[in-house]
Structures are given as C-alpha cells and as structure tokens.
C-alpha cells in the first residue's frame, strides 16, 4: 500500500518538489529529491536533496518560532499517526507533520542584495518589482535596507513579481503589513545567523498561511531552494559571487540555450553531483555537528 492509499489520507497533492498528504487537521509534508528551475521540474533527481531541504527547514522553524508561529509540529516518525510508521524508510529525515492552514497566495521575497531578476529589471528600468530604486547600484551590491518584493503564487506557470502597493490592492492591509514585517524580520535573522558561518544571505522567500485569522509561516525556510547563499570570502560588488544554492542549476541550464519551458532537459551527472555538494555544504554549515551523512549512490 502507498501512503496516499491509507484511510487516514483525505487527499494527496504533488508540488514541484513537495508531496502533501491531507490527514484532516494536519498535513504530512514529504520533500522529494526533485529539482526545479524557472518553475519547471527536471527529469533528474538530486539524491537526498529532499532530506537536506527538510532538515534545514526544521532547524529554522524551531529557531524562529518566537518571531512568528509556524506550521511545524514534529519530524519524529514515532510521533506520526501509527498508520504512517510502516513508511519510516521513505519518511525518515525528509518529512514533517504540520498544521493545515489557509495558504496566502503570495510568495514573500526579501532582498538584501541586488541580483538575479531584480538586477535585470533595475538595469533596464531602474526599478525592482515595479518600484523605483533611488540609489545608483552595481550588481550584487547590498541595499541600504532589505526590501520586500512579493510575487503572486501561481499553481501553474510562472509567478509574477508585483510591488508592495499592488499587494495591498489584493489582500487585507493588516495581513499585508504583517507579511512584510515578519518577512523582513525573518530575513534579518537568517542573515545574522549565516554571516559567522561564512555565508551572505542575498535574498530569500517565505510563504504564509492563516489559522483562524492568525498568520503562520509555512512551507520551507532559508533553504538552498528558496534562498541565495553567497560565499562571504569571495564576495565582491560588481560580480556574481560563488553561490551554494539553486543558482548554479539556473546558470548552467541558461547557458545551454534551453527556452525555460517544459520539458526540461537532462542534467549531466557532473551538475547533479556539484549541486548536491553545494546543498550539503550549506546544510552542514547551518546545522553544524548535528549534520547527518547520507549515501548518495
């Protein structure tokens, strides 16, 4: 029997990376080894990548619960419903039990440095997320203060960057203000946490839900899939720093001339191995002595 065939599972959803099993008031979140870029899932997997993402998120959910409540309940299999214990091998290290929320349909992105799509937009129009940036900036330069740059959360296709003003037009102002405030507070926590470990947190995204009107942090947190981690030693304004995140995949695949539409091309083994090494380096730096070692064969 598969997990989705258990009587306790009401519905089963498959995202680009995560599989969600509806258990009623709770969800079982299983993080796969799938990898996506430009909102397209690749045919290859990065072995044990899901375990890395899950372990990093668990770490930060525990560390930031005083900043904002989150959906995390437990990642201990023995504390899962008994019907799930038979799937220990499939769930160990890559799953968590969480509270079910009403998802807020925006990705809450905080940028501490100008790079990626923000840099491209700034070069062409002098704006980031349709908001004018007063300063003259160079690639990878730090913003005077972290900026909040939300996007729509699309179920299919590409998310669309919008200004904070556009966000205010779409949802309750009090919720929007809280999303902005908490996102920036979480970014600052992450940046301060990572700096002594040798990383710059260039930008990151958060997702939120609500339970009876209370805003809750959900999904993943400060992972190499949702953030840009730069090597602090090699950082230089005006250049693209060495990264320990999904940017390596984006850069590689962009250089192939792929049109960024499905189906995605196969990834060479060298790229798969190097991606895992980057993710694992970030994971080990974050959790320290608690880092686990997995067989990647």
ZIVENDA-V659496 format. One record per residue. N is the residue number from 1. RES is the residue in three letters. PHI is phi in whole degrees, -180 to 180 (none if undefined). OMEGA is omega in degrees with one decimal (999 if undefined). NEAR is the number of other C-alpha atoms within 10 Angstrom. Layout:
<<N,RES,PHI,OMEGA,NEAR> <N,RES,PHI,OMEGA,NEAR>>
This chain:
<<1,UNK,none,176.7,7> <2,UNK,-92,-178.3,6> <3,UNK,-57,-175.6,16> <4,UNK,-69,178.8,16> <5,UNK,-96,179.5,11> <6,UNK,-68,178.2,13> <7,UNK,-60,-177.9,9> <8,UNK,-77,-178.8,15> <9,UNK,-90,-178.4,17> <10,UNK,-80,178.8,13> <11,UNK,-146,178.2,13> <12,UNK,-131,179.3,15> <13,UNK,-121,175.7,11> <14,UNK,-117,174.7,11> <15,UNK,-92,-179.9,12> <16,UNK,-64,-177.9,16> <17,UNK,-123,-173.8,16> <18,UNK,-106,173.0,20> <19,UNK,-107,-177.3,18> <20,UNK,-114,178.9,19> <21,UNK,-116,-176.6,22> <22,UNK,-80,-179.0,18> <23,UNK,-107,-177.7,20> <24,UNK,107,177.7,12> <25,UNK,-82,-177.7,9> <26,UNK,-127,174.9,16> <27,UNK,-124,167.2,24> <28,UNK,-98,179.8,25> <29,UNK,-106,179.1,22> <30,UNK,-116,-177.3,23> <31,UNK,-94,-176.1,26> <32,UNK,-81,176.0,25> <33,UNK,-95,177.3,18> <34,UNK,-67,175.6,19> <35,UNK,-132,178.9,21> <36,UNK,-128,172.8,18> <37,UNK,-150,-176.6,17> <38,UNK,55,176.4,16> <39,UNK,65,176.5,16> <40,UNK,-124,-179.7,17> <41,UNK,-86,-179.8,19> <42,UNK,-84,-179.3,18> <43,UNK,-72,179.6,13> <44,UNK,-89,169.8,17> <45,UNK,-112,171.4,17> <46,UNK,-108,-172.6,21> <47,UNK,-51,178.2,18> <48,UNK,70,175.3,22> <49,UNK,-59,-179.9,25> <50,UNK,-62,178.4,22> <51,UNK,-66,178.8,23> <52,UNK,-62,-178.8,26> <53,UNK,-61,-178.1,26> <54,UNK,-64,-177.9,24> <55,UNK,-66,177.3,26> <56,UNK,-66,-179.7,22> <57,UNK,-62,178.3,20> <58,UNK,-58,-179.8,21> <59,UNK,-57,-175.4,14> <60,UNK,-77,173.4,19> <61,UNK,-60,179.5,23> <62,UNK,-69,-174.7,13> <63,UNK,-77,-170.9,12> <64,UNK,-115,-176.3,17> <65,UNK,-65,176.0,14> <66,UNK,-81,177.0,9> <67,UNK,-81,177.5,14> <68,UNK,-158,176.2,15> <69,UNK,-61,176.8,15> <70,UNK,-131,-172.5,22> <71,UNK,-85,-174.5,23> <72,UNK,-65,174.2,23> <73,UNK,-110,-179.9,17> <74,UNK,-163,170.6,16> <75,UNK,-121,178.7,21> <76,UNK,-89,-175.5,14> <77,UNK,-58,-178.8,20> <78,UNK,-64,179.1,11> <79,UNK,-96,175.6,12> <80,UNK,-77,172.2,16> <81,UNK,-53,-172.7,12> <82,UNK,-56,-179.8,9> <83,UNK,-60,-177.0,12> <84,UNK,-88,-175.0,17> <85,UNK,-62,-179.9,15> <86,UNK,-67,-178.8,12> <87,UNK,-104,-175.8,13> <88,UNK,-51,-176.8,14> <89,UNK,-61,-179.0,10> <90,UNK,-78,-172.6,14> <91,UNK,-100,-174.2,21> <92,UNK,-56,175.0,15> <93,UNK,75,-175.9,22> <94,UNK,-117,-177.1,23> <95,UNK,-138,173.1,27> <96,UNK,-152,174.5,24> <97,UNK,-96,-175.2,23> <98,UNK,-135,174.6,20> <99,UNK,-75,177.7,19> <100,UNK,-81,179.7,20> <101,UNK,-129,168.8,22> <102,UNK,-91,-170.9,13> <103,UNK,-72,173.6,17> <104,UNK,-80,-169.7,20> <105,UNK,-80,176.5,15> <106,UNK,-141,168.2,23> <107,UNK,-96,-174.5,21> <108,UNK,-103,-174.1,24> <109,UNK,-99,175.7,22> <110,UNK,-119,-178.6,25> <111,UNK,-117,174.8,23> <112,UNK,-97,-176.8,23> <113,UNK,-138,-177.6,25> <114,UNK,-94,-177.1,23> <115,UNK,-162,175.0,22> <116,UNK,60,-177.6,14> <117,UNK,-65,178.6,12> <118,UNK,-66,178.3,19> <119,UNK,-67,178.8,20> <120,UNK,-62,179.7,15> <121,UNK,-66,-179.3,15> <122,UNK,-62,-180.0,22> <123,UNK,-63,-175.5,14> <124,UNK,-87,-173.1,8> <125,UNK,-131,-177.7,13> <126,UNK,76,-179.2,18> <127,UNK,-127,168.9,16> <128,UNK,-133,-174.5,22> <129,UNK,53,177.0,20> <130,UNK,64,178.5,18> <131,UNK,-114,-177.0,15> <132,UNK,-66,175.1,11> <133,UNK,-103,-173.2,14> <134,UNK,-71,-173.8,8> <135,UNK,-78,166.7,9> <136,UNK,-80,-173.5,8> <137,UNK,-128,173.4,18> <138,UNK,-109,178.3,16> <139,UNK,-55,177.6,20> <140,UNK,71,-180.0,20> <141,UNK,-74,179.6,20> <142,UNK,-78,173.0,16> <143,UNK,-71,176.7,15> <144,UNK,-55,175.1,9> <145,UNK,-141,176.8,10> <146,UNK,-56,-179.0,18> <147,UNK,-114,-178.2,20> <148,UNK,-97,-175.0,23> <149,UNK,-131,-175.5,22> <150,UNK,-72,172.0,25> <151,UNK,-140,174.1,22> <152,UNK,-70,-179.9,16> <153,UNK,-108,-176.0,18> <154,UNK,-90,175.9,13> <155,UNK,-72,176.8,10> <156,UNK,-135,179.0,8> <157,UNK,79,-173.6,11> <158,UNK,-87,170.2,13> <159,UNK,-68,-178.0,16> <160,UNK,-117,177.1,13> <161,UNK,-68,177.8,20> <162,UNK,-134,176.8,17> <163,UNK,-80,175.8,16> <164,UNK,-62,177.1,21> <165,UNK,-61,177.6,12> <166,UNK,-67,177.0,14> <167,UNK,-64,178.9,18> <168,UNK,-61,179.0,14> <169,UNK,-73,-171.2,11> <170,UNK,-107,-179.4,10> <171,UNK,-136,178.8,13> <172,UNK,-54,-175.5,10> <173,UNK,-61,-178.4,12> <174,UNK,-66,177.4,9> <175,UNK,-68,179.5,16> <176,UNK,-60,179.6,19> <177,UNK,-64,179.4,14> <178,UNK,-69,177.9,12> <179,UNK,-60,179.6,24> <180,UNK,-66,-177.6,19> <181,UNK,-61,-177.0,12> <182,UNK,-71,178.4,17> <183,UNK,-62,179.8,25> <184,UNK,-67,177.9,23> <185,UNK,-64,178.6,17> <186,UNK,-68,176.8,22> <187,UNK,-60,-179.2,26> <188,UNK,-61,176.1,16> <189,UNK,-60,-178.7,15> <190,UNK,-62,-179.7,20> <191,UNK,-63,179.4,20> <192,UNK,-67,-179.6,14> <193,UNK,-69,-172.9,15> <194,UNK,-82,-174.8,20> <195,UNK,-57,179.6,14> <196,UNK,-68,177.6,11> <197,UNK,-94,174.9,14> <198,UNK,94,-178.4,15> <199,UNK,-122,167.6,23> <200,UNK,-100,173.6,24> <201,UNK,-90,-175.8,26> <202,UNK,-69,175.8,24> <203,UNK,-162,180.0,25> <204,UNK,-161,177.9,26> <205,UNK,-124,176.6,24> <206,UNK,-128,173.6,24> <207,UNK,-128,-174.5,20> <208,UNK,-134,171.9,22> <209,UNK,-137,176.4,21> <210,UNK,-129,171.3,18> <211,UNK,-128,-177.9,13> <212,UNK,50,175.7,7> <213,UNK,86,179.2,10> <214,UNK,-88,179.6,11> <215,UNK,-78,-174.8,21> <216,UNK,-128,173.9,23> <217,UNK,-76,-176.3,25> <218,UNK,-134,171.3,23> <219,UNK,71,179.9,17> <220,UNK,-123,-175.2,22> <221,UNK,-152,173.7,26> <222,UNK,53,176.9,26> <223,UNK,-101,175.5,25> <224,UNK,-66,174.7,24> <225,UNK,-79,-172.7,22> <226,UNK,-110,-173.0,17> <227,UNK,-142,168.0,22> <228,UNK,-110,175.7,25> <229,UNK,-105,178.5,29> <230,UNK,-106,174.5,23> <231,UNK,-72,-175.0,17> <232,UNK,-67,-177.6,18> <233,UNK,-67,-175.9,11> <234,UNK,-96,-176.5,11> <235,UNK,-68,178.0,17> <236,UNK,-150,178.7,13> <237,UNK,-61,179.6,14> <238,UNK,97,179.8,11> <239,UNK,-130,176.6,13> <240,UNK,-87,-176.3,15> <241,UNK,-70,172.1,20> <242,UNK,-64,-175.5,16> <243,UNK,-118,177.8,23> <244,UNK,-126,-174.1,26> <245,UNK,-160,-175.9,24> <246,UNK,-73,-179.1,22> <247,UNK,-61,178.3,19> <248,UNK,-59,177.4,16> <249,UNK,-64,-179.6,18> <250,UNK,-58,-178.3,14> <251,UNK,-65,-179.5,11> <252,UNK,-62,-173.6,13> <253,UNK,-72,176.8,20> <254,UNK,-65,-178.5,13> <255,UNK,-70,180.0,9> <256,UNK,-80,-177.4,9> <257,UNK,88,177.3,8> <258,UNK,-58,-175.6,13> <259,UNK,-82,176.5,11> <260,UNK,66,175.4,15> <261,UNK,-122,178.4,12> <262,UNK,-64,2.1,12> <263,UNK,-83,176.8,12> <264,UNK,-79,179.8,18> <265,UNK,-76,175.0,15> <266,UNK,-68,176.2,11> <267,UNK,-99,176.4,16> <268,UNK,-64,-179.4,9> <269,UNK,-58,179.9,11> <270,UNK,-61,179.9,8> <271,UNK,-70,177.6,15> <272,UNK,-61,-178.9,16> <273,UNK,-64,-178.3,13> <274,UNK,-67,177.7,15> <275,UNK,-63,178.6,21> <276,UNK,-60,-179.1,20> <277,UNK,-60,179.2,15> <278,UNK,-66,-179.9,17> <279,UNK,-63,-177.5,23> <280,UNK,-68,176.9,23> <281,UNK,-60,178.1,13> <282,UNK,-64,180.0,25> <283,UNK,-59,-177.7,22> <284,UNK,-64,179.0,16> <285,UNK,-67,-177.0,16> <286,UNK,-73,-173.4,21> <287,UNK,-93,175.0,14> <288,UNK,65,-175.4,11> <289,UNK,-65,179.6,8> <290,UNK,-82,-177.4,11> <291,UNK,-62,178.1,15> <292,UNK,-95,177.4,14> <293,UNK,-117,-179.2,9> <294,UNK,-117,175.5,10> <295,UNK,-75,-177.6,6> <296,UNK,-96,-179.4,10> <297,UNK,-83,999,5>>
